[in-house]
Amino acid sequence: MLFQIGKGGDGKGMEAILDKALFGELATSTLDCGVFLDRAEFRKSAELAWNRANVRIQEIDHNGRFVADIWKRFVVDEDIDCRVNYGFTAKRRFGECMKIQELNYDNIPIIEEDELTTLLAHPVTAAIYLREYCIPFFQETSLTECLHMIHDLSSVHPDLARDTDWLASRLSGGNAPPPGVEKDLMSTYNELLVATHEATPHRRLIKEYLVHKVEEKWVGDAFTMQRDHMVSHKTAGGDSSNLGRPSVQQVHEKANIDELREYARLGTDRRQPLLEQYIMRHESQGLRDGSFSTIIVDYYQLTNYGRLLARGVAGQKLTREARHAAFGGHCVEVDAPCCHPRLLGMTLLKLGLWDTQKYPMLNKFTENYQAWRQAIADYEDISLSDAKVELIRIFYGGKPTREIPFLLKLCDEVQKAAEVLLRHPSSSHVVGLYQDRRNPEFSRLCSLLSFAEAKLLSIATESLGPRVQVLIFDGCYVSSHGLSDDMDVEEACDECSKKL
């Protein structure tokens, strides 16, 4: 269950629509509230309820404090009153879902005196609004005092603060008995809760502190270091600190050098200098065969890091467009999409630590990673590649740059999954690594997953042998000249699935 908190125009309504698209019709039910700021808010929330959205929107200043002290669980199909601050009342029947009644105090509108006077001019209206009480109260009590009473519920009545604390605890997963109620009545309450929520999708409540928790914990050392290393690696010389490291694998890299030259003449490549140096390497070291040229590329590994890194200028360092020109005509690309997140889930499953109830967003992401990228790109109005980077950074300990509720929930689950995995005895060999970093657990997680990724690639290359042309971390380019070769690639991929 998600709370969308933000100022007007932040896109909270679109968030509800995206939420429905992500979770699907069968995993979607309604979340609505009974107290609204104005009629526009009422219409907005009612529309979301009719469209079976999961998200309740509420206006609040970006840096305001979110307080929802009026909570209530409505019984299935019970008729209730929905009130707005102007006194509008309507009967509504709600479906099977937990309903939350909330009020954000920072933005309570002030009714102009002239408008209030006109409203109360009629004797009946005046009687309804208790002219003898309401008007004197607001004349004698300032708005600041009213807000203080709302924020300090115990100043109104001790029972109000006590009951509110219990309800908040209950909605957060606590099982304490209600204040002032005997324990022998608890079974009745439990039966009522089951009847009310048995068809409601299981969602963990995202609390406001989650944003602060992420900002405090995710300093991004692992992601920053990984990114800087990859930027350095994708240069002609690579990372100079790794000179002298032994080679662990050697590949004969066959490129269509004529096609690559045609592409290079356009001068549009994002790594044009590197591309030109790659062509020069083929000219000086390559074995020519018609339009093709073959060079020998060595691959090495960093300490405590499993990825195979190409030494010198190589196909691994080229842009995707340049690789397509060099290898697209005679090779097929074998790729493990969403590799590290899926390897994380598979590792947890293999060790008996996986739980879809505990990691619902991680499960949804690995199953629908393309939809997540598109949803983030559409919501934030960014490119798909930027959305992909936003998701990748999470699995390298990167600090999220966008406060999207379901993205923050995914961050929280990845953090918990990393901690659970690193506490397992199978991870004991990385426990002492990276002690000099503020959040070393993500560097350790990267180390574990990089070796799992290397194992995946090793299984594929063992099956395909010398047909492998280029190694690209979680995939490779394999020469293919017909249906038989394509079937061999399919069998190699199946072998990876079986062994992992």
Secondary structure, DSSP 4 states (H G I P E B T S, - for coil): -EEEEE-TTSSHHHHHHHHHHHH-STT------SEESSHHHHHHHHHHHHTT-SEEEEE--TTSPP------PPPTT-EEEEEETT--EEEEE--SS-------GGGPPPPPHHHHHHHT-SHHHHHHTTHHHHHHHHHHS-HHHHHHHHH-GGGT-HHHHHHHHHHHHHHTT--PPPTT--GGGHHHHHHHHHHHHTTS---PPPPTHHHHHHHHH---HHHHHHHHHHHHHTSSS--GGGTTPPEEEEEEEEEEHHHHHHHHHT---TTHHHHHHHHHHHHHH-EEETTEEEEEEEEE--TT----EE-SS-GGGS-HHHHHHHHTTTEEEEE-TTHHHHHHHHHHHHTT---TTTSHHHHHHHHSHHHHHHHHHHHHT--HHHHHHHHHHHTTTPPPSS--HHHHHHHHHHHHHHHHHHHSGGGGGGTTTTTTSSSHHHHHHHHHHHHHHHHHHHHHHHHHGGGEEEE-SSEEEEE--SHHHHHHHHHHHHHHHHH-
